[in-house]
Amino acid sequence: NRSGPNPQTLQRMFGLTSAETHLALRLAQGDAPLEIARSWRLSRTTIRSQLASLFAKTETRRQAELVALLGRISVLP
């Protein structure tokens, strides 16, 4: 039972940067963007920018849609 998608799988499938991959993994765990920004000591603007990039690269439009996609990918090796 995996806790989330494999980081290398995400990077390979979507061409994500390391920062985008880490953000995706945190979102898949149920963390909110503001919570992530605070824990990483980054601005909300930075997280929003990375989130926008995640949406574009994964062809999703909403956080819930992205998290659902990540959940489906978590069963991949």
C-alpha positions as CSV (number, residue, x, y, z in Angstrom):
1,N,0.0,0.0,0.0
2,R,1.7,3.2,-1.2
3,S,1.4,6.5,0.6
4,G,1.4,8.4,-2.7
5,P,2.7,8.5,-6.3
6,N,6.3,7.6,-7.0
7,P,8.3,10.8,-7.5
8,Q,10.2,9.5,-10.4
9,T,7.0,8.4,-12.1
10,L,5.6,11.9,-11.7
11,Q,8.7,13.5,-13.1
12,R,8.8,11.0,-16.0
13,M,5.1,11.3,-16.9
14,F,4.7,15.0,-16.6
15,G,8.2,16.6,-16.8
16,L,7.9,18.0,-13.3
17,T,10.6,19.9,-11.6
18,S,11.8,18.7,-8.2
19,A,9.9,21.5,-6.5
20,E,6.7,20.7,-8.4
21,T,7.1,17.0,-7.6
22,H,7.5,17.7,-3.9
23,L,4.4,20.0,-4.0
24,A,2.4,17.3,-5.8
25,L,3.3,14.7,-3.2
26,R,2.3,17.0,-0.3
27,L,-1.0,17.8,-2.0
28,A,-1.6,14.0,-2.6
29,Q,-1.1,13.6,1.2
30,G,-3.9,16.1,1.8
31,D,-1.9,19.2,2.7
32,A,-3.2,22.6,1.8
33,P,-1.1,24.9,-0.3
34,L,-1.0,27.6,2.4
35,E,0.1,25.0,4.9
36,I,2.8,23.8,2.5
37,A,4.0,27.4,1.9
38,R,4.3,27.9,5.7
39,S,6.1,24.7,6.3
40,W,8.6,25.4,3.5
41,R,8.9,29.1,4.4
42,L,7.8,30.1,0.9
43,S,5.4,32.7,-0.2
44,R,1.9,31.9,-1.2
45,T,2.8,33.3,-4.6
46,T,5.6,30.8,-5.1
47,I,3.3,27.9,-4.2
48,R,0.5,29.2,-6.4
49,S,3.0,29.6,-9.3
50,Q,4.2,26.0,-8.8
51,L,0.6,24.8,-8.5
52,A,-0.3,26.6,-11.8
53,S,2.6,24.9,-13.4
54,L,1.4,21.5,-12.0
55,F,-2.1,22.2,-13.5
56,A,-0.6,23.0,-16.9
57,K,1.7,20.0,-17.0
58,T,-0.9,17.5,-15.8
59,E,-3.7,19.1,-17.8
60,T,-5.8,19.6,-14.7
61,R,-7.7,22.7,-13.7
62,R,-8.5,22.3,-10.0
63,Q,-6.6,21.0,-7.0
64,A,-9.2,18.3,-6.4
65,E,-8.8,17.1,-10.0
66,L,-5.0,17.1,-9.6
67,V,-5.2,15.1,-6.3
68,A,-7.6,12.6,-7.9
69,L,-5.1,12.1,-10.8
70,L,-2.2,11.7,-8.3
71,G,-4.3,9.1,-6.5
72,R,-4.7,7.1,-9.7
73,I,-1.0,7.4,-10.5
74,S,-0.1,6.1,-7.0
75,V,-0.9,2.6,-8.1
76,L,1.8,2.8,-10.8
77,P,5.4,1.6,-10.1
